[in-house]
Amino acid sequence: MAEQYSKEDEIAILDMINKWVENEVRPIAQEYDQADKYPHELVAQMKELGLFGATIGQQYGGLGLPATIYAKIVLKVASAWMAPSGIFNSHLIQASAIERAGTAAQKEHFLPRMASGELRGGIALTEPNAGTDLQAIRATAVRDGDHYILNGTKTWITNSLNGNSLAVLVKTDSSIQPAHKGTSMFIVETKDGQGNFKPGIKVSKLKKMGYRAIDTCEVVFEDCRVPAANLIGEVEGQGFVQALGGLELGRINVAARGAGIALGAMELAVRYAQEREAFGKAIANHQAIQLKLGEMAVQVEAARLLIEQAAAKYDAGERCDMEAGMAKFAGSEAGVFCANEAMRIFGGYSYSVEYDIERYYRDAMLMCIGEGTNEMQRIIIAKQLIERYKI
Ligand SMILES: Cc1cc2nc3c(=O)[nH]c(=O)nc-3n(C[C@H](O)[C@H](O)[C@H](O)COP(=O)(O)OP(=O)(O)OC[C@H]3O[C@@H](n4cnc5c(N)ncnc54)[C@H](O)[C@@H]3O)c2cc1C
């Protein structure tokens, strides 16, 4: 639950994050991305900074940050390198599902370990045949005494190789209609004390165009035994609602990651445009380049304002699915737009891996796909709009 933070607290937190990003994150981004190498040292620093408990309530050892401050942290990290923001973002989506829907015993058991980073999580919803249409998932959990037996394949699961805990959406009843009423969510601690995957769990890393260095994997459950006590809320049939319940915050997060990419790409472009000369002057003095920079700046600020608006409503406990959808759409599209325009400003050098801009370009599109595709965002916004302007 969000705690009270003063303006001074916010400034101090963001100052600490800015220093960390500039000193530790930005300098290694391009090298680690190119080598697809996991940034273990950043994870250790994230633990020190409290990022694994950023939005977890203080009674469980977290910082209990409001969405307004959290979104600014995510935006700053993503402005230097989007990928590491996924290490704590997906983890916090899992934590938020437990905090919202878990039993008191589950909160006590999981949240302090998640806040410290001892347990590092992710969410396993998507399957090879079902992404947007989550009701079509096929993974199952069948009760067997005081355990459930999980079977099925999840794909594109972030943090599943280097983390040790997943919130897994499965069917506990495949016959019920509507199908979402047969879904349930389990917390699966995937590794034993030695850091090896437990029996019945097989994880294979996927090669990606962007969002590299971070582990995104296929996860196969084969007769995997999970304690019944790990069924979130200890009630079957709530999985879909629990998964979607965190989407407003999830969308604000993705919006901030997209806006971060947009800001980072714009900052690189505005610097390069002043350094690079053509026809006897810096290209920043050519109007065609100024038109690009001007539009990039508007997109960055528009995304920032929509994120702030959605986060403020979220913190006030108000319904904000439309605002979060708008922020997600605007932030992620700003990322794609600004990365694209920056590539043009860098000309041929945009294709060189010596420059960071090509990474922003490869990372940007993912933000239009994750946490509900932008096609779906527009539909959600339109449905809310029709409801609000009903004649
Ligand atoms: C790098 C990466 C990391 C990821 N991390 C995770 C993770 O940690 N956990 C997890 O569970 N998933 C994760 N995902 C999966 C991601 O959430 C899905 O890819 C996303 O939900 C889209 O699902 P899909 O790929 O199956 O596309 P589909 O659902 O097959 O959609 C394909 C296209 O059809 C459109 N479409 C579908 N239905 C409709 C409709 N009703 N109306 C209009 N258009 C529609 C979509 O908008 C899209 O354009 C990750 C994906 C990637 C690429």
PDBQT file of the ligand as one rigid body, heavy atoms in Angstrom, charges set to zero:
ROOT
HETATM    1  C1  LIG A 401      10.240  -9.687 -24.729  1.00  0.00    +0.000 C 
HETATM    2  C2  LIG A 401       8.910 -10.093 -24.210  1.00  0.00    +0.000 A 
HETATM    3  C3  LIG A 401       8.733 -10.249 -22.834  1.00  0.00    +0.000 A 
HETATM    4  C4  LIG A 401       7.506 -10.715 -22.347  1.00  0.00    +0.000 A 
HETATM    5  N1  LIG A 401       7.355 -10.945 -20.993  1.00  0.00    +0.000 NA
HETATM    6  C5  LIG A 401       6.231 -11.574 -20.550  1.00  0.00    +0.000 A 
HETATM    7  C6  LIG A 401       6.111 -11.998 -19.172  1.00  0.00    +0.000 A 
HETATM    8  O1  LIG A 401       6.995 -11.761 -18.351  1.00  0.00    +0.000 OA
HETATM    9  N2  LIG A 401       4.994 -12.678 -18.813  1.00  0.00    +0.000 N 
HETATM   10  C7  LIG A 401       3.978 -12.970 -19.680  1.00  0.00    +0.000 A 
HETATM   11  O2  LIG A 401       2.997 -13.607 -19.287  1.00  0.00    +0.000 OA
HETATM   12  N3  LIG A 401       4.055 -12.573 -20.994  1.00  0.00    +0.000 NA
HETATM   13  C8  LIG A 401       5.144 -11.893 -21.441  1.00  0.00    +0.000 A 
HETATM   14  N4  LIG A 401       5.243 -11.504 -22.757  1.00  0.00    +0.000 N 
HETATM   15  C9  LIG A 401       4.159 -11.845 -23.678  1.00  0.00    +0.000 C 
HETATM   16  C10 LIG A 401       3.303 -10.648 -24.063  1.00  0.00    +0.000 C 
HETATM   17  O3  LIG A 401       2.551 -10.243 -22.945  1.00  0.00    +0.000 OA
HETATM   18  C11 LIG A 401       2.427 -11.075 -25.250  1.00  0.00    +0.000 C 
HETATM   19  O4  LIG A 401       3.286 -11.215 -26.372  1.00  0.00    +0.000 OA
HETATM   20  C12 LIG A 401       1.325 -10.095 -25.511  1.00  0.00    +0.000 C 
HETATM   21  O5  LIG A 401       0.352 -10.199 -24.506  1.00  0.00    +0.000 OA
HETATM   22  C13 LIG A 401       0.634 -10.340 -26.881  1.00  0.00    +0.000 C 
HETATM   23  O6  LIG A 401       0.260 -11.667 -26.992  1.00  0.00    +0.000 OA
HETATM   24  P1  LIG A 401       0.652 -12.505 -28.312  1.00  0.00    +0.000 P 
HETATM   25  O7  LIG A 401       2.097 -12.320 -28.536  1.00  0.00    +0.000 OA
HETATM   26  O8  LIG A 401       0.155 -13.898 -28.119  1.00  0.00    +0.000 OA
HETATM   27  O9  LIG A 401      -0.125 -11.808 -29.491  1.00  0.00    +0.000 OA
HETATM   28  P2  LIG A 401      -1.623 -12.124 -29.963  1.00  0.00    +0.000 P 
HETATM   29  O10 LIG A 401      -2.539 -12.154 -28.805  1.00  0.00    +0.000 OA
HETATM   30  O11 LIG A 401      -1.577 -13.331 -30.851  1.00  0.00    +0.000 OA
HETATM   31  O12 LIG A 401      -1.926 -10.841 -30.834  1.00  0.00    +0.000 OA
HETATM   32  C14 LIG A 401      -1.460 -10.687 -32.183  1.00  0.00    +0.000 C 
HETATM   33  C15 LIG A 401      -2.074  -9.422 -32.758  1.00  0.00    +0.000 C 
HETATM   34  O13 LIG A 401      -3.505  -9.522 -32.782  1.00  0.00    +0.000 OA
HETATM   35  C16 LIG A 401      -4.080  -8.423 -32.101  1.00  0.00    +0.000 C 
HETATM   36  N5  LIG A 401      -5.323  -8.820 -31.421  1.00  0.00    +0.000 N 
HETATM   37  C17 LIG A 401      -5.534  -9.933 -30.671  1.00  0.00    +0.000 A 
HETATM   38  N6  LIG A 401      -6.796  -9.932 -30.207  1.00  0.00    +0.000 NA
HETATM   39  C18 LIG A 401      -7.400  -8.819 -30.661  1.00  0.00    +0.000 A 
HETATM   40  C19 LIG A 401      -8.704  -8.246 -30.520  1.00  0.00    +0.000 A 
HETATM   41  N7  LIG A 401      -9.653  -8.830 -29.788  1.00  0.00    +0.000 N 
HETATM   42  N8  LIG A 401      -8.963  -7.090 -31.139  1.00  0.00    +0.000 NA
HETATM   43  C20 LIG A 401      -8.016  -6.463 -31.869  1.00  0.00    +0.000 A 
HETATM   44  N9  LIG A 401      -6.760  -6.935 -32.040  1.00  0.00    +0.000 NA
HETATM   45  C21 LIG A 401      -6.459  -8.099 -31.445  1.00  0.00    +0.000 A 
HETATM   46  C22 LIG A 401      -3.016  -7.970 -31.126  1.00  0.00    +0.000 C 
HETATM   47  O14 LIG A 401      -3.210  -6.611 -30.736  1.00  0.00    +0.000 OA
HETATM   48  C23 LIG A 401      -1.754  -8.159 -31.934  1.00  0.00    +0.000 C 
HETATM   49  O15 LIG A 401      -1.597  -7.067 -32.807  1.00  0.00    +0.000 OA
HETATM   50  C24 LIG A 401       6.441 -10.982 -23.256  1.00  0.00    +0.000 A 
HETATM   51  C25 LIG A 401       6.618 -10.777 -24.628  1.00  0.00    +0.000 A 
HETATM   52  C26 LIG A 401       7.834 -10.363 -25.109  1.00  0.00    +0.000 A 
HETATM   53  C27 LIG A 401       8.008 -10.201 -26.598  1.00  0.00    +0.000 C 
ENDROOT
TORSDOF 0
